[in-house]
Amino acid sequence: MEHQKNFDKDPKEKEFVEKLVTLKRTSKTVKGGRRMSFSALTVVGDHNGRVGYGFGKANDVSEAIKKSIDKAKKNLVTFPIKNGTIPHDIIGKYKSSSVLLKPACSGTGIIAGGAVRAILEAAGATDVLSKSLGGRTAMNVVRATFDAIEHMMNAGTIAKNRGKTLDELWG
């Protein structure tokens, strides 16, 4: 009798791309020595405009990553992407970190640092310029980038506010 494998166990597992932004080891000194624990910051996206981030802590690396991925899937936001880029310039801020995102012409690629690059790639953007200003803590940079994403307007809204059509706006 032939053994069959069911590769389509959970179709939701394959719909998201998961990227590990940071993995930190922390230690707490207790009576018997040091107790190690791990914290993980991950970004998930579907390459189609939906992206989220999560932060998880555990005594095991794989458990911390699993927790952060589960949290990231719970708080997804939509990222307005048109022709691989974003509709307009925007600065996102969180505490001392700020992130500048600019649209770029086709073929430019993603010009970004580690945390911002992971978010843009997971969202499906292909041509974006960015600059991280201020604090460099990965968690704060990720939150500043998501602040920019949440305040970004889509092309239809911008065109309507300016009294133009989408073709006039995008050229």
MARVO-830640 format. One record per residue: residue number from 1; z, x, y of N, C-alpha, C in turn; residue in three letters. Coordinates in nm, 4 decimals, always signed. Example, Ala and Ser with C-alpha at 12.3 -4.5 7.8 and 13.67 -1.06 7.14 Angstrom:
{node 1, {+0.7800, +1.3190, -0.5690}, {+0.7800, +1.2300, -0.4500}, {+0.7800, +1.3200, -0.3300}, ala}
{node 2, {+0.7080, +1.2850, -0.2250}, {+0.7140, +1.3670, -0.1060}, {+0.7870, +1.2900, +0.0030}, ser}
This chain:
{node 1, {+0.0000, +0.0844, -0.1181}, {+0.0000, +0.0000, +0.0000}, {+0.0000, +0.0891, +0.1246}, met}
{node 2, {-0.0852, +0.0560, +0.2179}, {-0.1030, +0.1383, +0.3371}, {+0.0012, +0.1034, +0.4428}, glu}
{node 3, {+0.0550, +0.2059, +0.5041}, {+0.1577, +0.1884, +0.6073}, {+0.0906, +0.1679, +0.7424}, his}
{node 4, {+0.1237, +0.0584, +0.8097}, {+0.0646, +0.0313, +0.9409}, {+0.1664, +0.0566, +1.0507}, gln}
{node 5, {+0.1194, +0.1184, +1.1579}, {+0.2041, +0.1419, +1.2740}, {+0.1652, +0.0456, +1.3846}, lys}
{node 6, {+0.2651, -0.0064, +1.4517}, {+0.2399, -0.0966, +1.5633}, {+0.2539, -0.0165, +1.6931}, asn}
{node 7, {+0.1387, +0.0231, +1.7492}, {+0.1409, +0.1037, +1.8707}, {+0.1653, +0.0199, +1.9954}, phe}
{node 8, {+0.1444, -0.1093, +1.9865}, {+0.1635, -0.1978, +2.1014}, {+0.3007, -0.2634, +2.0961}, asp}
{node 9, {+0.4037, -0.1840, +2.0715}, {+0.5400, -0.2371, +2.0631}, {+0.5809, -0.3029, +2.1943}, lys}
{node 10, {+0.5771, -0.2249, +2.3000}, {+0.6195, -0.2753, +2.4296}, {+0.5146, -0.2372, +2.5339}, asp}
{node 11, {+0.4264, -0.3286, +2.5710}, {+0.3206, -0.2938, +2.6658}, {+0.3730, -0.2565, +2.8038}, pro}
{node 12, {+0.4944, -0.3005, +2.8411}, {+0.5492, -0.2652, +2.9725}, {+0.5832, -0.1170, +2.9820}, lys}
{node 13, {+0.6111, -0.0537, +2.8676}, {+0.6478, +0.0877, +2.8691}, {+0.5333, +0.1744, +2.9195}, glu}
{node 14, {+0.4096, +0.1342, +2.8897}, {+0.2945, +0.2179, +2.9239}, {+0.2342, +0.1842, +3.0593}, lys}
{node 15, {+0.2829, +0.0782, +3.1238}, {+0.2203, +0.0398, +3.2496}, {+0.2682, +0.1242, +3.3674}, glu}
{node 16, {+0.3801, +0.1950, +3.3551}, {+0.4322, +0.2757, +3.4644}, {+0.4234, +0.4248, +3.4346}, phe}
{node 17, {+0.3979, +0.5013, +3.5413}, {+0.4028, +0.6468, +3.5339}, {+0.5407, +0.6883, +3.5843}, val}
{node 18, {+0.6085, +0.7726, +3.5080}, {+0.7436, +0.8149, +3.5436}, {+0.7419, +0.9619, +3.5835}, glu}
{node 19, {+0.7994, +0.9923, +3.6998}, {+0.8056, +1.1304, +3.7473}, {+0.9492, +1.1663, +3.7800}, lys}
{node 20, {+0.9928, +1.2790, +3.7281}, {+1.1270, +1.3287, +3.7552}, {+1.1222, +1.4115, +3.8832}, leu}
{node 21, {+1.1980, +1.3710, +3.9841}, {+1.1990, +1.4424, +4.1120}, {+1.3027, +1.5545, +4.1077}, val}
{node 22, {+1.4270, +1.5206, +4.0753}, {+1.5305, +1.6236, +4.0631}, {+1.6210, +1.5928, +3.9457}, thr}
{node 23, {+1.6751, +1.6997, +3.8899}, {+1.7754, +1.6902, +3.7848}, {+1.8832, +1.7913, +3.8197}, leu}
{node 24, {+2.0054, +1.7429, +3.8403}, {+2.1147, +1.8314, +3.8813}, {+2.2265, +1.8296, +3.7785}, lys}
{node 25, {+2.2874, +1.9452, +3.7600}, {+2.4047, +1.9543, +3.6745}, {+2.5268, +1.9686, +3.7637}, arg}
{node 26, {+2.6246, +1.8836, +3.7421}, {+2.7483, +1.8922, +3.8188}, {+2.8629, +1.9193, +3.7219}, thr}
{node 27, {+2.9652, +1.9850, +3.7713}, {+3.0789, +2.0125, +3.6832}, {+3.2085, +1.9719, +3.7523}, ser}
{node 28, {+3.3002, +1.9223, +3.6712}, {+3.4315, +1.8837, +3.7198}, {+3.5329, +1.9660, +3.6413}, lys}
{node 29, {+3.6188, +2.0341, +3.7124}, {+3.7196, +2.1150, +3.6452}, {+3.8380, +2.0276, +3.6063}, thr}
{node 30, {+3.8655, +2.0245, +3.4768}, {+3.9770, +1.9470, +3.4243}, {+4.0722, +2.0428, +3.3527}, val}
{node 31, {+4.1788, +1.9882, +3.2991}, {+4.2826, +2.0710, +3.2370}, {+4.2274, +2.1613, +3.1258}, lys}
{node 32, {+4.1377, +2.1093, +3.0458}, {+4.0845, +2.1860, +2.9337}, {+3.9656, +2.2741, +2.9675}, gly}
{node 33, {+3.9208, +2.2768, +3.0908}, {+3.8033, +2.3566, +3.1293}, {+3.7134, +2.2785, +3.2233}, gly}
{node 34, {+3.5831, +2.2985, +3.2063}, {+3.4862, +2.2287, +3.2920}, {+3.4180, +2.1180, +3.2148}, arg}
{node 35, {+3.4033, +2.0032, +3.2796}, {+3.3309, +1.8915, +3.2199}, {+3.1977, +1.8779, +3.2932}, arg}
{node 36, {+3.0868, +1.8938, +3.2216}, {+2.9531, +1.8883, +3.2803}, {+2.8983, +1.7456, +3.2771}, met}
{node 37, {+2.8292, +1.7101, +3.3828}, {+2.7552, +1.5841, +3.3848}, {+2.6243, +1.6080, +3.4583}, ser}
{node 38, {+2.5311, +1.5150, +3.4442}, {+2.3971, +1.5328, +3.4996}, {+2.3595, +1.4136, +3.5855}, phe}
{node 39, {+2.2817, +1.4410, +3.6901}, {+2.2280, +1.3338, +3.7734}, {+2.0770, +1.3525, +3.7834}, ser}
{node 40, {+2.0049, +1.2422, +3.7764}, {+1.8584, +1.2466, +3.7778}, {+1.8039, +1.1505, +3.8825}, ala}
{node 41, {+1.7022, +1.1948, +3.9533}, {+1.6304, +1.1128, +4.0511}, {+1.4866, +1.1020, +4.0035}, leu}
{node 42, {+1.4411, +0.9809, +3.9749}, {+1.3056, +0.9614, +3.9248}, {+1.2299, +0.8601, +4.0098}, thr}
{node 43, {+1.0975, +0.8676, +3.9988}, {+1.0072, +0.7761, +4.0677}, {+0.9151, +0.7159, +3.9621}, val}
{node 44, {+0.8953, +0.5852, +3.9660}, {+0.8003, +0.5198, +3.8764}, {+0.6961, +0.4456, +3.9600}, val}
{node 45, {+0.5746, +0.4400, +3.9074}, {+0.4673, +0.3699, +3.9765}, {+0.3599, +0.3294, +3.8783}, gly}
{node 46, {+0.2722, +0.2390, +3.9215}, {+0.1672, +0.1904, +3.8319}, {+0.0278, +0.2354, +3.8762}, asp}
{node 47, {+0.0183, +0.3310, +3.9677}, {-0.1098, +0.3802, +4.0220}, {-0.1906, +0.2669, +4.0858}, his}
{node 48, {-0.1242, +0.1594, +4.1207}, {-0.1956, +0.0450, +4.1767}, {-0.1218, -0.0133, +4.2961}, asn}
{node 49, {-0.0340, +0.0653, +4.3603}, {+0.0336, +0.0185, +4.4800}, {+0.1777, -0.0228, +4.4615}, gly}
{node 50, {+0.2294, -0.0220, +4.3395}, {+0.3708, -0.0548, +4.3177}, {+0.4450, +0.0726, +4.2815}, arg}
{node 51, {+0.5564, +0.0973, +4.3501}, {+0.6325, +0.2199, +4.3274}, {+0.7805, +0.1917, +4.3525}, val}
{node 52, {+0.8669, +0.2654, +4.2800}, {+1.0107, +0.2494, +4.2965}, {+1.0823, +0.3782, +4.2611}, gly}
{node 53, {+1.2073, +0.3905, +4.3052}, {+1.2853, +0.5093, +4.2728}, {+1.4206, +0.4677, +4.2172}, tyr}
{node 54, {+1.4801, +0.5575, +4.1392}, {+1.6095, +0.5292, +4.0806}, {+1.6913, +0.6561, +4.0662}, gly}
{node 55, {+1.8228, +0.6405, +4.0662}, {+1.9160, +0.7516, +4.0556}, {+2.0156, +0.7189, +3.9457}, phe}
{node 56, {+2.0295, +0.8096, +3.8489}, {+2.1207, +0.7840, +3.7381}, {+2.2091, +0.9028, +3.7086}, gly}
{node 57, {+2.3308, +0.8755, +3.6653}, {+2.4260, +0.9807, +3.6290}, {+2.4757, +0.9549, +3.4879}, lys}
{node 58, {+2.4926, +1.0632, +3.4120}, {+2.5470, +1.0505, +3.2769}, {+2.5928, +1.1882, +3.2294}, ala}
{node 59, {+2.6636, +1.1902, +3.1141}, {+2.7082, +1.3164, +3.0567}, {+2.5981, +1.3863, +2.9790}, asn}
{node 60, {+2.4853, +1.3184, +2.9574}, {+2.3730, +1.3729, +2.8822}, {+2.2475, +1.3660, +2.9695}, asp}
{node 61, {+2.1593, +1.4647, +2.9579}, {+2.0390, +1.4703, +3.0417}, {+1.9490, +1.3502, +3.0146}, val}
{node 62, {+1.9195, +1.3242, +2.8871}, {+1.8264, +1.2166, +2.8540}, {+1.8811, +1.0803, +2.8963}, ser}
{node 63, {+2.0117, +1.0622, +2.8856}, {+2.0730, +0.9361, +2.9267}, {+2.0650, +0.9185, +3.0790}, glu}
{node 64, {+2.0843, +1.0264, +3.1532}, {+2.0750, +1.0200, +3.2997}, {+1.9323, +0.9842, +3.3425}, ala}
{node 65, {+1.8335, +1.0451, +3.2766}, {+1.6934, +1.0158, +3.3097}, {+1.6601, +0.8712, +3.2746}, ile}
{node 66, {+1.7063, +0.8252, +3.1586}, {+1.6806, +0.6879, +3.1154}, {+1.7412, +0.5877, +3.2139}, lys}
{node 67, {+1.8644, +0.6133, +3.2592}, {+1.9298, +0.5244, +3.3563}, {+1.8521, +0.5196, +3.4871}, lys}
{node 68, {+1.8071, +0.6366, +3.5335}, {+1.7357, +0.6398, +3.6613}, {+1.6012, +0.5685, +3.6516}, ser}
{node 69, {+1.5328, +0.5798, +3.5387}, {+1.4049, +0.5111, +3.5209}, {+1.4260, +0.3603, +3.5172}, ile}
{node 70, {+1.5313, +0.3153, +3.4489}, {+1.5606, +0.1718, +3.4448}, {+1.5894, +0.1173, +3.5845}, asp}
{node 71, {+1.6669, +0.1918, +3.6648}, {+1.6958, +0.1480, +3.8021}, {+1.5702, +0.1483, +3.8878}, lys}
{node 72, {+1.4818, +0.2465, +3.8654}, {+1.3580, +0.2543, +3.9432}, {+1.2677, +0.1350, +3.9152}, ala}
{node 73, {+1.2632, +0.0914, +3.7900}, {+1.1788, -0.0235, +3.7543}, {+1.2333, -0.1535, +3.8126}, lys}
{node 74, {+1.3632, -0.1563, +3.8429}, {+1.4235, -0.2778, +3.8984}, {+1.3964, -0.2949, +4.0467}, lys}
{node 75, {+1.3773, -0.1830, +4.1212}, {+1.3537, -0.1985, +4.2657}, {+1.2185, -0.1407, +4.3061}, asn}
{node 76, {+1.1128, -0.2116, +4.2653}, {+0.9762, -0.1720, +4.3006}, {+0.9367, -0.2332, +4.4349}, leu}
{node 77, {+0.8596, -0.1570, +4.5128}, {+0.8040, -0.2086, +4.6378}, {+0.6523, -0.1927, +4.6326}, val}
{node 78, {+0.5816, -0.2723, +4.7121}, {+0.4360, -0.2610, +4.7166}, {+0.3956, -0.1652, +4.8269}, thr}
{node 79, {+0.2973, -0.0834, +4.7965}, {+0.2499, +0.0219, +4.8846}, {+0.1058, -0.0123, +4.9215}, phe}
{node 80, {+0.0768, -0.0460, +5.0481}, {-0.0606, -0.0854, +5.0838}, {-0.1573, +0.0329, +5.0803}, pro}
{node 81, {-0.2432, +0.0358, +4.9790}, {-0.3414, +0.1436, +4.9641}, {-0.4803, +0.0836, +4.9733}, ile}
{node 82, {-0.5662, +0.1461, +5.0528}, {-0.7053, +0.1030, +5.0643}, {-0.7929, +0.2276, +5.0606}, lys}
{node 83, {-0.8829, +0.2336, +4.9687}, {-0.9720, +0.3492, +4.9500}, {-0.8932, +0.4778, +4.9289}, asn}
{node 84, {-0.7802, +0.4694, +4.8631}, {-0.7017, +0.5877, +4.8298}, {-0.6116, +0.6403, +4.9399}, gly}
{node 85, {-0.6093, +0.5749, +5.0551}, {-0.5255, +0.6230, +5.1645}, {-0.4409, +0.5086, +5.2201}, thr}
{node 86, {-0.3632, +0.5384, +5.3233}, {-0.2755, +0.4385, +5.3838}, {-0.3398, +0.3840, +5.5112}, ile}
{node 87, {-0.2992, +0.2664, +5.5575}, {-0.3666, +0.2055, +5.6724}, {-0.3396, +0.2713, +5.8076}, pro}
{node 88, {-0.2219, +0.3326, +5.8265}, {-0.1912, +0.3879, +5.9588}, {-0.0819, +0.4940, +5.9483}, his}
{node 89, {-0.0643, +0.5698, +6.0585}, {+0.0431, +0.6698, +6.0660}, {+0.1776, +0.5990, +6.0687}, asp}
{node 90, {+0.2777, +0.6630, +6.0102}, {+0.4118, +0.6054, +6.0147}, {+0.5143, +0.7159, +5.9907}, ile}
{node 91, {+0.6302, +0.6987, +6.0521}, {+0.7413, +0.7912, +6.0295}, {+0.8559, +0.7102, +5.9680}, ile}
{node 92, {+0.9024, +0.7554, +5.8519}, {+1.0157, +0.6924, +5.7862}, {+1.1387, +0.7782, +5.8063}, gly}
{node 93, {+1.2531, +0.7147, +5.8296}, {+1.3760, +0.7900, +5.8557}, {+1.4879, +0.7414, +5.7659}, lys}
{node 94, {+1.5685, +0.8356, +5.7200}, {+1.6918, +0.8048, +5.6503}, {+1.7876, +0.9191, +5.6773}, tyr}
{node 95, {+1.9000, +0.8880, +5.7419}, {+1.9986, +0.9872, +5.7836}, {+1.9294, +1.0989, +5.8609}, lys}
{node 96, {+1.9405, +1.2255, +5.8173}, {+1.8803, +1.3340, +5.8949}, {+1.7378, +1.3650, +5.8511}, ser}
{node 97, {+1.6904, +1.3027, +5.7439}, {+1.5547, +1.3282, +5.6946}, {+1.4569, +1.2303, +5.7564}, ser}
{node 98, {+1.3396, +1.2798, +5.7898}, {+1.2309, +1.1916, +5.8318}, {+1.1018, +1.2435, +5.7708}, ser}
{node 99, {+1.0130, +1.1502, +5.7376}, {+0.8880, +1.1825, +5.6712}, {+0.7741, +1.1213, +5.7498}, val}
{node 100, {+0.6759, +1.2027, +5.7861}, {+0.5568, +1.1579, +5.8569}, {+0.4447, +1.1413, +5.7557}, leu}
{node 101, {+0.3841, +1.0229, +5.7510}, {+0.2705, +0.9955, +5.6630}, {+0.1504, +0.9610, +5.7490}, leu}
{node 102, {+0.0350, +1.0234, +5.7183}, {-0.0878, +0.9991, +5.7935}, {-0.2015, +0.9700, +5.6971}, lys}
{node 103, {-0.2912, +0.8791, +5.7335}, {-0.4088, +0.8572, +5.6485}, {-0.5021, +0.9774, +5.6552}, pro}
{node 104, {-0.5779, +0.9995, +5.5483}, {-0.6712, +1.1118, +5.5435}, {-0.8054, +1.0627, +5.4903}, ala}
{node 105, {-0.9123, +1.1361, +5.5242}, {-1.0444, +1.0975, +5.4775}, {-1.0607, +1.1322, +5.3291}, cys}
{node 106, {-1.1578, +1.0718, +5.2672}, {-1.1796, +1.0889, +5.1241}, {-1.2068, +1.2347, +5.0891}, ser}
{node 107, {-1.1441, +1.2834, +4.9834}, {-1.1617, +1.4218, +4.9393}, {-1.0540, +1.5158, +4.9876}, gly}
{node 108, {-0.9645, +1.4700, +5.0732}, {-0.8585, +1.5552, +5.1271}, {-0.7534, +1.5858, +5.0221}, thr}
{node 109, {-0.7176, +1.4863, +4.9423}, {-0.6116, +1.5020, +4.8439}, {-0.4777, +1.4681, +4.9047}, gly}
{node 110, {-0.3723, +1.4847, +4.8250}, {-0.2372, +1.4578, +4.8738}, {-0.1782, +1.5877, +4.9241}, ile}
{node 111, {-0.1571, +1.5949, +5.0554}, {-0.0937, +1.7110, +5.1166}, {+0.0514, +1.6715, +5.1394}, ile}
{node 112, {+0.1388, +1.7103, +5.0465}, {+0.2789, +1.6686, +5.0544}, {+0.3656, +1.7612, +4.9716}, ala}
{node 113, {+0.4949, +1.7601, +5.0023}, {+0.5912, +1.8366, +4.9260}, {+0.6301, +1.7641, +4.7984}, gly}
{node 114, {+0.7254, +1.8179, +4.7242}, {+0.7608, +1.7699, +4.5918}, {+0.7981, +1.6241, +4.5822}, gly}
{node 115, {+0.8989, +1.5792, +4.6568}, {+0.9470, +1.4423, +4.6448}, {+0.8442, +1.3423, +4.6981}, ala}
{node 116, {+0.7837, +1.3721, +4.8115}, {+0.6851, +1.2813, +4.8710}, {+0.5601, +1.2767, +4.7842}, val}
{node 117, {+0.5188, +1.3906, +4.7295}, {+0.4012, +1.3971, +4.6419}, {+0.4218, +1.3096, +4.5184}, arg}
{node 118, {+0.5397, +1.3158, +4.4591}, {+0.5671, +1.2358, +4.3399}, {+0.5534, +1.0867, +4.3698}, ala}
{node 119, {+0.6032, +1.0437, +4.4852}, {+0.5948, +0.9022, +4.5229}, {+0.4503, +0.8605, +4.5457}, ile}
{node 120, {+0.3745, +0.9410, +4.6208}, {+0.2362, +0.9059, +4.6521}, {+0.1487, +0.9052, +4.5270}, leu}
{node 121, {+0.1699, +1.0012, +4.4363}, {+0.0915, +1.0038, +4.3130}, {+0.1249, +0.8843, +4.2247}, glu}
{node 122, {+0.2520, +0.8498, +4.2151}, {+0.2922, +0.7353, +4.1321}, {+0.2384, +0.6048, +4.1884}, ala}
{node 123, {+0.2269, +0.5959, +4.3206}, {+0.1760, +0.4745, +4.3844}, {+0.0253, +0.4613, +4.3684}, ala}
{node 124, {-0.0442, +0.5727, +4.3494}, {-0.1883, +0.5679, +4.3321}, {-0.2670, +0.6140, +4.4530}, gly}
{node 125, {-0.2015, +0.6681, +4.5534}, {-0.2726, +0.7204, +4.6703}, {-0.3428, +0.8511, +4.6321}, ala}
{node 126, {-0.4599, +0.8751, +4.6877}, {-0.5326, +0.9984, +4.6575}, {-0.5532, +1.0870, +4.7793}, thr}
{node 127, {-0.5511, +1.0286, +4.8998}, {-0.5779, +1.1055, +5.0214}, {-0.4765, +1.0701, +5.1297}, asp}
{node 128, {-0.3714, +1.1498, +5.1411}, {-0.2672, +1.1253, +5.2417}, {-0.2158, +1.2602, +5.2915}, val}
{node 129, {-0.1920, +1.2700, +5.4226}, {-0.1277, +1.3870, +5.4808}, {+0.0179, +1.3521, +5.5070}, leu}
{node 130, {+0.1084, +1.4466, +5.4822}, {+0.2486, +1.4181, +5.5100}, {+0.3198, +1.5442, +5.5541}, ser}
{node 131, {+0.4286, +1.5241, +5.6251}, {+0.5140, +1.6341, +5.6666}, {+0.6568, +1.5854, +5.6598}, lys}
{node 132, {+0.7408, +1.6625, +5.5922}, {+0.8813, +1.6289, +5.5821}, {+0.9551, +1.7004, +5.6948}, ser}
{node 133, {+1.0263, +1.6245, +5.7759}, {+1.0958, +1.6796, +5.8916}, {+1.2455, +1.6586, +5.8748}, leu}
{node 134, {+1.3252, +1.7479, +5.9276}, {+1.4701, +1.7314, +5.9214}, {+1.5257, +1.7746, +5.7874}, gly}
{node 135, {+1.6208, +1.6973, +5.7372}, {+1.6905, +1.7315, +5.6137}, {+1.5979, +1.7386, +5.4939}, gly}
{node 136, {+1.6281, +1.8293, +5.4015}, {+1.5417, +1.8506, +5.2867}, {+1.5996, +1.7989, +5.1560}, arg}
{node 137, {+1.7158, +1.7348, +5.1603}, {+1.7751, +1.6829, +5.0386}, {+1.6786, +1.5839, +4.9731}, thr}
{node 138, {+1.6520, +1.6026, +4.8437}, {+1.5515, +1.5225, +4.7743}, {+1.5791, +1.3727, +4.7837}, ala}
{node 139, {+1.7044, +1.3347, +4.7663}, {+1.7390, +1.1927, +4.7713}, {+1.7105, +1.1343, +4.9098}, met}
{node 140, {+1.7453, +1.2060, +5.0156}, {+1.7221, +1.1567, +5.1510}, {+1.5736, +1.1538, +5.1846}, asn}
{node 141, {+1.4971, +1.2517, +5.1347}, {+1.3522, +1.2532, +5.1581}, {+1.2871, +1.1343, +5.0875}, val}
{node 142, {+1.3309, +1.1053, +4.9659}, {+1.2773, +0.9900, +4.8922}, {+1.3088, +0.8610, +4.9663}, val}
{node 143, {+1.4326, +0.8456, +5.0125}, {+1.4694, +0.7238, +5.0854}, {+1.3942, +0.7127, +5.2178}, arg}
{node 144, {+1.3687, +0.8249, +5.2860}, {+1.2910, +0.8220, +5.4105}, {+1.1468, +0.7804, +5.3818}, ala}
{node 145, {+1.0910, +0.8284, +5.2716}, {+0.9541, +0.7907, +5.2339}, {+0.9474, +0.6416, +5.2025}, thr}
{node 146, {+1.0461, +0.5899, +5.1319}, {+1.0473, +0.4470, +5.1019}, {+1.0709, +0.3638, +5.2272}, phe}
{node 147, {+1.1434, +0.4173, +5.3251}, {+1.1585, +0.3495, +5.4537}, {+1.0221, +0.3362, +5.5217}, asp}
{node 148, {+0.9424, +0.4434, +5.5148}, {+0.8075, +0.4397, +5.5725}, {+0.7207, +0.3377, +5.4999}, ala}
{node 149, {+0.7295, +0.3350, +5.3675}, {+0.6486, +0.2420, +5.2878}, {+0.6857, +0.0967, +5.3201}, ile}
{node 150, {+0.8147, +0.0696, +5.3329}, {+0.8589, -0.0667, +5.3583}, {+0.8182, -0.1166, +5.4969}, glu}
{node 151, {+0.8062, -0.0269, +5.5940}, {+0.7669, -0.0671, +5.7288}, {+0.6164, -0.0594, +5.7527}, his}
{node 152, {+0.5417, -0.0208, +5.6506}, {+0.3970, -0.0091, +5.6645}, {+0.3323, -0.1468, +5.6563}, met}
{node 153, {+0.2363, -0.1715, +5.7463}, {+0.1632, -0.2977, +5.7442}, {+0.0328, -0.2769, +5.6694}, met}
{node 154, {-0.0161, -0.3825, +5.6042}, {-0.1436, -0.3670, +5.5356}, {-0.2588, -0.3826, +5.6344}, asn}
{node 155, {-0.3774, -0.3468, +5.5918}, {-0.4934, -0.3430, +5.6807}, {-0.5274, -0.4802, +5.7383}, ala}
{node 156, {-0.5110, -0.5855, +5.6584}, {-0.5410, -0.7206, +5.7068}, {-0.4524, -0.7611, +5.8233}, gly}
{node 157, {-0.3234, -0.7276, +5.8152}, {-0.2295, -0.7602, +5.9224}, {-0.2627, -0.6841, +6.0499}, thr}
{node 158, {-0.2941, -0.5554, +6.0361}, {-0.3283, -0.4736, +6.1532}, {-0.4553, -0.5243, +6.2193}, ile}
{node 159, {-0.5578, -0.5544, +6.1397}, {-0.6840, -0.6042, +6.1943}, {-0.6635, -0.7372, +6.2667}, ala}
{node 160, {-0.5803, -0.8228, +6.2093}, {-0.5537, -0.9526, +6.2712}, {-0.4820, -0.9352, +6.4046}, lys}
{node 161, {-0.3849, -0.8425, +6.4106}, {-0.3120, -0.8176, +6.5348}, {-0.4015, -0.7592, +6.6431}, asn}
{node 162, {-0.4969, -0.6791, +6.6044}, {-0.5885, -0.6182, +6.7023}, {-0.7064, -0.7074, +6.7366}, arg}
{node 163, {-0.7249, -0.8161, +6.6637}, {-0.8366, -0.9061, +6.6892}, {-0.9682, -0.8510, +6.6380}, gly}
{node 164, {-0.9640, -0.7757, +6.5284}, {-1.0846, -0.7168, +6.4700}, {-1.0971, -0.7618, +6.3256}, lys}
{node 165, {-1.2142, -0.7354, +6.2672}, {-1.2323, -0.7606, +6.1259}, {-1.1959, -0.6357, +6.0470}, thr}
{node 166, {-1.1819, -0.6518, +5.9158}, {-1.1482, -0.5363, +5.8314}, {-1.2565, -0.4303, +5.8340}, leu}
{node 167, {-1.3838, -0.4730, +5.8415}, {-1.4937, -0.3751, +5.8461}, {-1.4905, -0.2917, +5.9733}, asp}
{node 168, {-1.4558, -0.3539, +6.0861}, {-1.4460, -0.2782, +6.2111}, {-1.3289, -0.1796, +6.2063}, glu}
{node 169, {-1.2220, -0.2194, +6.1397}, {-1.1031, -0.1358, +6.1331}, {-1.1265, -0.0130, +6.0449}, leu}
{node 170, {-1.1837, -0.0319, +5.9272}, {-1.2019, +0.0783, +5.8312}, {-1.3299, +0.1559, +5.8533}, trp}
{node 171, {-1.4237, +0.1008, +5.9276}, {-1.5461, +0.1748, +5.9607}, {-1.6506, +0.1702, +5.8586}, gly}
